[in-house]
């Protein structure tokens, strides 16, 4: 329609131009030019020109009328087309109102596309709740990166380096004020083949969310990474941070061989110059005002080693999950765990206050000079594990204290697996035995118990511990029993255990086994001497199978005599069994029968079935004897 209406004025202008031209011809043909003034005009030519002009004008008029008729017809057609379109739209609108569910029709092709793609790795932890919209190529890339790093690098590479973190602190923290003359802090980041985007995000969060007057330096300790992008690409990024922050000192420490976590952290401490050193993992993001609460505690007491509260960053979707303040604890295998603070802490009814903790999880903040005075970390530890518990015991027994500070929050990625060592058990056993030898006195064999290792000839070379023993003597540290009684009374000392390991029936050549789990019926099974067959015998006659709990607040599973009418032994939590009046106490001597003290019936095996019956003198033998009984 716009084209038609635009052509009409053009035609009118064109016609006017044509008339002007014809008029000019007429003027030229009907009058004498100035150069021919002496000649008479030709009358016949003049009459002919006028006649021609009239004919031309008549023809032009016919053409214009014909064009106007065609244009009117076109206008009519366009109007009819508009009317038809409007009617169609009205019909469609009525149909949509009559069948509202058809609004969902456009979504069906998308749903079909999802079903067609599917998940290539349905059993992979990373795709359990994430990755529905990825193509097959993207899924393969994400899975390969997950296997390499233990968290979602595919997603990390697509997130902003300065992404905002949710506010998870106690509201009372936001109202606190801190001294202006706080000590300076140097942040130590330890990494081994960390994902570049994760490491960049850690650096960016530290720079952006730490007061410039407090952050003196960042020390980056590379424990012999092999990833190429942690060289050139990381160098470029670090240089850009230095250019943005001229007053910030960034120091790089690179190991020529992998030294392990404890040694790497000590390397960072040696390179630091700030008043306080904060030793962090590299897969973290700090929250706003993370440093001030920690530095305030250290300013008040230089012998206090502090730790922030860690919010969990999911390894799959990288979302931040709020974690409540808790003490950092451990079991006798020296695996880390969270635990409640003391009852006295909760009586204060203020979860923004610092709480005492028996240990640290590994991320720690301390006065740099004080940490050196007490021996930093045990650099004889290998790979991973145990160094944090060793530090906790050393700090407490040698005159210091450890606190968790709730108003300081750090978001920490919880890996699905440790890519540098899929099985951490060998390193953990060795390091735990080293801690026990130096610090645990008469309780050191509890480490052997926890790992089911013999007391002598356990098969691990724990290295030279003579310097660590000299350090303990020089610092005049308290005995480990003081630590159990005053710092960590929740830990069961296991001081009445007399034997442990596989319990073998010498006559049937089979072992006690906890049987199906969940379940309440122990069984006889061929001896293989692993977890389900490990038994523990205490001086009070309790006999556990399948494991023993490290803490007093947890109950163990006792083998029970359920009563004269039941020929099968039971396996119940000891407190539950006592409430049901089952017999949980047994008489046992190495190479002799196992007899219930109350019912006088014995554990025996007949036709490969474990029974409780009248004693026939079947003999049992347990793997390891702790003390005579």
C-alpha positions in Angstrom: 0.0 0.0 0.0 2.9 2.4 0.8 4.4 1.7 -2.6 1.2 2.5 -4.5 0.6 5.7 -2.6 4.2 6.7 -3.2 4.0 6.2 -7.0 1.0 8.5 -7.5 2.8 11.8 -6.7 5.7 10.7 -8.9 3.4 10.2 -11.9 1.8 13.6 -11.3 5.2 15.3 -11.2 6.2 13.4 -14.3 3.1 14.5 -16.2 3.7 18.2 -15.2 7.2 17.9 -16.5 6.0 16.5 -19.8 3.5 19.4 -20.2 6.3 21.8 -19.5 8.4 20.2 -22.2 5.6 20.2 -24.8 5.0 23.9 -24.0 8.6 24.6 -24.7 8.4 22.9 -28.0 5.3 24.9 -28.9 7.1 28.1 -28.0 10.1 27.2 -30.1 8.0 26.0 -33.1 5.4 28.9 -33.1 7.6 31.9 -32.7 10.6 33.3 -34.7 14.0 33.1 -33.1 15.8 36.3 -32.5 18.3 35.5 -35.2 15.5 35.1 -37.8 13.6 38.3 -37.1 13.7 39.3 -40.8 11.8 36.1 -41.8 7.9 35.6 -41.8 6.4 32.9 -39.6 5.2 29.7 -41.3 1.4 29.5 -40.6 0.9 25.9 -41.6 3.6 24.6 -39.2 2.1 26.6 -36.4 -1.4 25.1 -37.0 0.1 21.6 -37.2 2.0 22.0 -34.0 -1.1 23.1 -32.1 -3.0 20.1 -33.5 -0.2 17.7 -32.4 -0.2 19.2 -29.0 -3.9 18.7 -28.5 -3.6 15.1 -29.6 -0.7 14.5 -27.1 -2.7 16.1 -24.3 -5.7 14.0 -25.1 -3.6 10.8 -25.2 -1.9 11.7 -21.9 -5.3 12.3 -20.3 -6.5 8.8 -21.3 -3.3 7.2 -19.9 -3.8 9.0 -16.6 -7.4 7.9 -16.3 -6.5 4.3 -17.1 -3.7 4.4 -14.5 -6.1 5.8 -11.9 -8.6 3.0 -12.6 -5.9 0.4 -12.2 -4.7 2.0 -8.9 -8.3 2.0 -7.6 -8.6 -1.7 -8.4 -5.3 -2.4 -6.5 -6.5 -0.4 -3.5 -9.6 -2.4 -3.4 -7.7 -5.7 -3.5 -5.4 -4.5 -0.7 -8.4 -3.5 1.4 -10.0 -6.9 0.8 -6.7 -8.6 1.9 -6.6 -6.6 5.1 -10.2 -7.5 5.9 -9.4 -11.2 5.3 -6.3 -11.1 7.6 -8.4 -9.4 10.4 -11.1 -12.1 10.1 -8.5 -14.9 10.3 -6.9 -13.2 13.4 -10.4 -13.0 15.1 -11.0 -16.7 14.4 -7.6 -17.7 15.8 -8.1 -15.6 18.9 -11.5 -17.3 19.6 -9.9 -20.7 19.1 -7.1 -19.9 21.6 -9.6 -18.8 24.2 -11.7 -21.9 23.6 -8.6 -24.3 24.0 -6.2 -22.6 26.5 -4.0 -25.7 26.8 -2.7 -25.1 23.3 -0.5 -22.4 24.7 1.9 -25.2 25.7 2.3 -26.4 22.1 5.5 -24.4 21.3 7.3 -26.2 24.3 6.8 -29.7 22.8 9.6 -29.6 20.3 12.0 -28.5 23.1 10.9 -31.4 25.3 11.4 -33.8 22.4 14.8 -32.4 21.8 15.8 -33.0 25.4 14.6 -36.6 25.3 16.6 -37.2 22.1 19.8 -35.9 23.6 19.6 -37.6 27.0 22.5 -37.9 29.4 25.6 -39.6 28.2 26.9 -40.2 31.7 23.8 -40.8 33.9 25.8 -42.3 36.7 28.3 -39.5 36.9 28.0 -37.4 40.1 28.2 -34.2 38.1 25.1 -35.0 36.1 22.9 -36.1 38.9 21.2 -32.7 39.3 22.9 -30.6 36.6 23.4 -30.5 32.9 20.0 -31.2 31.4 20.4 -28.7 28.6 23.8 -29.6 27.4 24.6 -31.0 23.9 26.4 -34.3 23.6 29.7 -32.6 22.9 29.2 -30.3 25.9 28.5 -33.3 28.2 31.7 -35.0 27.1 33.7 -31.9 27.7 32.1 -31.4 31.2 32.6 -35.0 32.2 36.3 -35.0 31.1 37.0 -31.8 33.1 35.1 -33.2 36.1 37.2 -36.4 36.1 40.4 -34.3 35.9 39.5 -31.8 38.6 36.8 -33.2 40.9 34.4 -30.3 40.4 32.5 -28.6 37.5 35.2 -26.7 35.6 32.9 -26.5 32.5 30.5 -24.4 34.5 33.3 -22.5 36.3 34.7 -21.3 33.0 31.4 -19.7 32.2 30.8 -17.9 35.5 32.0 -14.4 36.3 35.3 -14.2 38.2 33.7 -11.6 40.5 30.4 -13.3 41.0 28.4 -12.2 44.0 28.0 -14.6 47.0 24.9 -14.9 49.0 24.9 -13.2 52.5 25.1 -16.1 54.9 26.4 -14.5 58.1 24.5 -14.1 61.3 22.6 -10.8 61.1 24.5 -9.8 64.3 27.7 -9.9 62.4 26.6 -7.1 60.1 26.3 -4.8 63.1 29.7 -5.4 64.5 32.6 -2.9 64.3 36.3 -3.8 64.4 39.4 -1.9 65.5 41.1 0.3 63.0 44.6 -0.7 63.9 44.4 -4.4 62.9 47.5 -6.3 61.8 48.3 -6.8 58.1 47.5 -10.1 56.5 49.3 -12.2 53.9 47.2 -14.7 52.1 48.8 -18.0 51.1 47.1 -20.0 48.3 48.2 -23.6 47.9 47.4 -25.3 44.6 48.3 -28.4 42.5 46.8 -28.5 39.0 43.9 -26.3 40.1 41.5 -25.2 37.3 42.6 -21.8 36.0 39.1 -20.2 36.3 38.8 -21.4 39.9 42.2 -20.1 40.9 41.5 -16.7 39.1 38.2 -16.5 41.0 39.9 -17.1 44.3 42.5 -14.3 43.6 39.8 -11.9 42.4 37.7 -12.4 45.5 40.6 -11.9 47.8 41.6 -8.7 46.0 38.1 -7.3 45.8 36.8 -8.3 49.3 39.8 -7.6 51.5 40.5 -4.1 52.8 43.5 -2.6 50.9 45.0 -1.4 54.2 44.9 -4.9 55.6 46.0 -7.0 52.6 49.7 -6.8 52.3 50.5 -9.7 50.0 49.3 -12.9 48.3 51.7 -15.8 48.2 50.9 -18.4 45.5 52.5 -21.8 46.2 52.5 -24.2 43.2 53.2 -27.8 44.4 54.6 -28.8 41.0 51.6 -28.4 38.8 51.8 -29.8 35.2 48.9 -27.9 33.7 50.2 -25.5 31.0 47.6 -22.8 31.6 48.9 -22.4 35.2 52.1 -21.0 33.7 51.7 -18.5 30.9 47.9 -17.8 31.2 48.1 -17.5 35.0 51.2 -15.3 34.7 49.3 -12.8 32.5 46.4 -12.7 35.0 48.6 -12.2 38.0 50.4 -9.3 36.1 47.0 -7.7 35.5 46.2 -7.8 39.2 49.5 -6.3 40.0 48.9 -3.5 37.5 45.5 -2.8 39.1 46.9 -2.9 42.6 50.4 -1.4 42.7 50.7 -1.6 46.5 49.8 -5.3 46.6 52.7 -7.8 46.7 52.1 -11.1 44.8 54.8 -13.7 45.4 55.1 -16.9 43.4 56.6 -20.1 44.9 57.1 -23.1 42.7 58.2 -26.6 43.8 60.3 -28.7 41.5 58.6 -31.8 42.8 55.4 -32.5 44.6 56.0 -32.0 48.4 52.5 -32.4 49.8 50.1 -30.1 51.6 52.0 -29.6 54.9 55.3 -28.7 53.1 53.5 -26.4 50.6 51.8 -24.5 53.4 55.1 -24.1 55.3 56.7 -22.8 52.0 54.0 -20.1 51.9 54.6 -19.2 55.6 58.4 -18.8 54.9 57.7 -16.5 52.0 55.2 -14.3 54.0 56.2 -11.0 55.6 52.8 -9.7 56.9 51.9 -9.7 60.6 49.4 -12.5 60.1 49.4 -15.4 57.6 46.1 -16.8 56.3 46.7 -20.2 54.7 43.9 -21.0 52.3 43.0 -23.6 49.7 42.9 -22.3 46.1 39.3 -23.4 45.4 37.7 -20.8 47.6 36.0 -17.4 47.4 36.1 -15.1 50.4 33.0 -13.2 51.5 32.9 -9.5 52.3 34.6 -8.6 55.6 36.1 -12.0 56.0 39.5 -10.8 57.4 38.5 -8.3 60.1 36.8 -10.8 62.5 39.8 -13.1 62.3 42.4 -10.4 62.7 40.5 -9.0 65.7 40.8 -12.3 67.6 44.6 -12.5 66.8 45.1 -8.9 67.8 43.5 -9.7 71.2 45.7 -12.8 71.7 48.6 -13.7 69.4 48.6 -17.4 70.6 45.1 -17.9 69.1 44.9 -19.7 65.8 41.6 -19.0 64.1 39.5 -20.4 61.3 36.6 -19.0 59.3 33.3 -20.8 58.8 33.3 -22.6 55.4 30.2 -22.4 53.3 30.0 -25.3 50.9 30.2 -24.8 47.2 28.6 -27.8 45.5 31.0 -29.6 43.1 28.3 -29.9 40.4 26.3 -26.7 40.1 28.8 -24.5 42.1 26.0 -23.0 44.2 26.9 -21.8 47.7 25.3 -23.7 50.6 25.2 -22.0 54.0 27.0 -23.9 56.8 26.3 -23.1 60.4 29.3 -22.5 62.8 30.7 -25.7 64.2 33.8 -27.0 65.9 36.5 -28.7 63.7 36.9 -32.2 65.1 38.3 -35.6 64.1 38.0 -39.3 64.8 40.8 -41.8 65.8 41.7 -42.3 62.1 42.3 -38.6 62.0 39.6 -37.9 59.4 38.1 -34.4 59.8 34.5 -33.8 60.8 32.2 -31.1 62.1 31.0 -31.2 65.6 29.0 -28.9 68.0 30.7 -26.5 70.3 30.7 -27.1 74.0 27.5 -26.8 76.0 28.8 -23.6 77.6 29.0 -21.9 74.1 25.3 -22.5 73.4 24.2 -21.1 76.7 25.4 -17.7 75.5 22.7 -17.9 72.8 24.7 -15.9 70.3 26.0 -17.8 67.2 28.0 -14.8 66.0 30.5 -15.3 68.8 33.8 -17.3 68.3 33.8 -20.9 69.6 36.6 -23.0 70.8 37.6 -25.9 68.6 39.8 -29.0 69.2 41.4 -28.7 65.7 41.3 -26.9 62.4 40.1 -28.2 59.0 43.3 -27.1 57.2 42.4 -23.5 56.4 43.9 -21.4 59.2 44.9 -17.9 60.2 47.6 -17.2 62.7 50.2 -14.7 63.9 53.1 -15.3 61.5 55.8 -15.1 64.2 53.8 -17.2 66.7 53.2 -20.0 64.1 57.0 -20.1 63.6 57.7 -20.3 67.3 55.5 -23.4 67.7 56.9 -25.2 64.6 54.6 -24.1 61.7 53.5 -27.5 60.3 55.0 -31.0 60.3 56.8 -31.0 56.9 57.4 -34.7 57.2 53.7 -35.3 56.3 53.1 -36.6 52.8 50.4 -35.7 50.3 47.3 -35.0 52.4 45.8 -35.5 55.8 46.8 -35.4 59.5 48.7 -32.1 59.4 45.7 -30.2 60.6 45.1 -32.5 63.6 48.8 -32.4 64.5 48.6 -28.6 64.5 45.5 -28.6 66.7 47.0 -30.9 69.3 50.3 -28.9 69.3 48.6 -25.5 69.6 46.4 -26.6 72.6 49.0 -28.7 74.5 51.8 -26.1 74.0 49.9 -23.1 75.4 47.7 -21.7 72.6 44.1 -22.1 71.6 42.0 -22.6 68.4 38.8 -20.7 67.6 36.2 -20.8 64.8 35.0 -17.3 64.0 31.4 -17.3 62.6 31.5 -13.7 61.3 34.2 -14.7 58.9 32.9 -16.7 56.0 34.7 -18.4 53.1 33.0 -20.4 50.3 34.9 -23.6 49.7 34.4 -26.0 46.8 33.8 -29.5 48.2 35.4 -31.8 45.6 33.8 -35.1 44.6 37.2 -36.7 44.5 40.9 -35.8 45.0 42.3 -36.0 41.5 45.9 -36.1 42.7 45.2 -39.3 44.7 42.0 -41.1 44.4 42.7 -43.3 47.4 43.9 -41.1 50.3 44.0 -44.0 52.8 47.8 -44.9 52.5 48.9 -41.3 53.0 46.4 -40.8 55.8 47.5 -44.0 57.6 51.2 -42.9 57.4 50.5 -39.4 58.6 48.2 -40.5 61.4 50.9 -42.9 62.7 53.4 -40.1 62.6 51.1 -37.8 64.7 50.5 -40.6 67.2 54.2 -41.3 67.6 55.0 -37.7 68.5 51.9 -36.5 70.4 49.6 -39.2 71.7 51.7 -41.0 74.4 49.8 -44.0 75.8 46.9 -43.5 73.4 49.0 -43.8 70.2 47.8 -47.3 69.5 44.3 -46.0 69.0 45.4 -45.0 65.5 46.3 -48.6 64.9 42.9 -49.7 66.2 41.1 -47.2 63.9 42.9 -48.4 60.8 43.0 -52.1 61.9 46.8 -52.1 61.9 48.9 -54.3 64.2 50.6 -52.4 67.1 54.1 -53.6 66.0 55.4 -53.9 62.4 52.5 -52.0 60.9 54.3 -51.7 57.6 54.5 -47.9 57.2 57.7 -45.9 57.2 56.6 -42.7 59.1 60.0 -41.0 58.6 62.2 -39.3 61.1 60.3 -37.8 64.0 63.2 -36.9 66.3 63.0 -33.2 65.5 59.3 -33.0 66.2 59.8 -34.8 69.5 62.5 -32.3 70.4 60.1 -29.5 69.5 57.5 -30.9 71.9 60.1 -31.1 74.7 61.4 -27.6 74.0 57.9 -26.1 74.1 57.2 -27.9 77.4 53.9 -29.2 76.1 51.2 -30.9 78.2 50.5 -34.7 77.9 47.9 -36.0 75.5 45.7 -37.1 78.4 45.3 -33.4 79.4 44.1 -32.7 75.8 41.5 -35.5 76.0 40.3 -34.4 79.4 40.3 -30.6 78.9 40.0 -29.9 75.2 38.4 -32.9 73.5 36.4 -34.9 76.2 34.0 -36.1 73.5 36.6 -38.4 72.1 36.3 -41.9 73.5 39.8 -42.8 74.9 39.2 -46.5 74.2 41.3 -47.2 77.3 39.4 -50.4 78.2 39.8 -52.1 74.9 41.9 -55.3 75.2 41.7 -57.0 71.8 40.6 -56.2 68.2 40.6 -57.6 64.6 39.1 -60.7 63.0 37.5 -63.2 65.4 38.1 -66.7 64.0 36.5 -70.0 65.1 39.4 -72.4 65.1 37.1 -75.5 64.9 34.9 -74.3 62.0 37.7 -72.2 60.3 35.2 -69.3 59.8 35.0 -65.8 61.2 32.3 -63.6 62.8 30.8 -61.3 60.2 28.3 -58.5 60.8 26.1 -59.9 58.0 23.7 -57.9 55.8 23.4 -54.2 56.4 20.9 -53.0 57.4 20.2 -56.0 59.6 20.4 -57.4 63.1 21.8 -60.8 62.5 25.6 -61.5 62.5 26.7 -64.5 60.5 29.6 -67.0 60.1 31.6 -66.3 56.9 35.0 -67.3 55.5 37.7 -65.1 57.0 38.9 -62.1 55.0 39.7 -59.7 57.9 38.2 -56.4 56.6 35.7 -53.9 58.0 32.6 -56.1 58.4 34.6 -58.7 60.3 36.6 -56.5 62.6 35.6 -57.1 66.2 36.5 -55.2 69.4 36.5 -56.7 72.9 36.3 -54.5 76.0 37.2 -55.3 79.6 33.5 -54.9 80.6 32.6 -57.8 78.2 31.1 -55.8 75.4 31.9 -57.3 71.9 31.4 -55.1 68.9 31.6 -56.1 65.3 31.8 -54.1 62.0 33.5 -51.1 63.6 33.9 -49.0 66.7 32.8 -45.4 67.3 35.4 -42.8 68.1 33.1 -40.5 70.2 31.3 -41.0 73.4 28.1 -39.6 72.0 27.9 -42.4 69.4 26.7 -45.9 70.3 28.4 -49.1 69.1 26.7 -52.3 67.9 26.9 -55.1 70.4 26.6 -58.8 69.7 23.8 -60.0 71.9 22.1 -63.1 73.3 18.4 -62.2 72.6 17.1 -64.8 75.0 16.6 -68.6 75.5 13.9 -68.9 72.8 16.1 -67.4 70.1 19.0 -69.6 68.7 20.4 -66.7 66.6 22.7 -64.0 68.0 21.6 -60.4 67.5 23.5 -57.3 66.5 22.0 -54.1 68.1 23.1 -50.8 69.4 24.3 -51.4 72.9 21.9 -49.0 74.7 18.9 -50.4 72.8 19.9 -53.9 73.6 20.2 -53.1 77.3 16.8 -51.5 77.3 15.4 -54.7 75.8 17.2 -56.7 78.4 19.4 -58.6 76.0 22.7 -60.1 77.1 25.5 -57.9 75.9 28.4 -59.0 78.1 30.6 -61.9 77.2 33.4 -63.9 78.8 36.3 -64.6 76.4 39.9 -65.7 76.6 42.2 -66.1 73.6 41.8 -69.6 72.2 38.8 -70.3 74.4 35.0 -70.2 74.1 32.8 -67.0 73.9 30.2 -67.3 76.6 27.4 -64.9 77.5 27.8 -63.8 81.1 24.0 -63.7 81.8 22.6 -66.7 79.9 25.8 -68.9 80.0 25.2 -69.8 76.3 28.1 -69.7 73.8 28.6 -68.4 70.3 29.2 -71.4 68.1 29.2 -72.5 64.4 27.4 -75.5 63.1 27.0 -76.4 59.4 28.4 -73.0 58.6 25.7 -71.2 60.6 26.4 -68.9 63.6 24.3 -70.0 66.6 23.9 -69.3 70.3 23.5 -72.6 72.2 24.7 -74.7 75.1 28.5 -74.6 75.1 30.4 -77.5 73.5 33.9 -76.0 73.9 34.4 -74.4 70.4 37.5 -72.2 70.4 37.9 -68.7 69.1 40.9 -66.5 68.5 41.1 -62.7 67.9 43.8 -61.2 65.7 45.4 -58.6 67.9 45.8 -58.5 71.7 46.3 -55.0 73.3 46.8 -56.2 76.9 46.3 -59.4 78.8 42.8 -60.2 79.9 
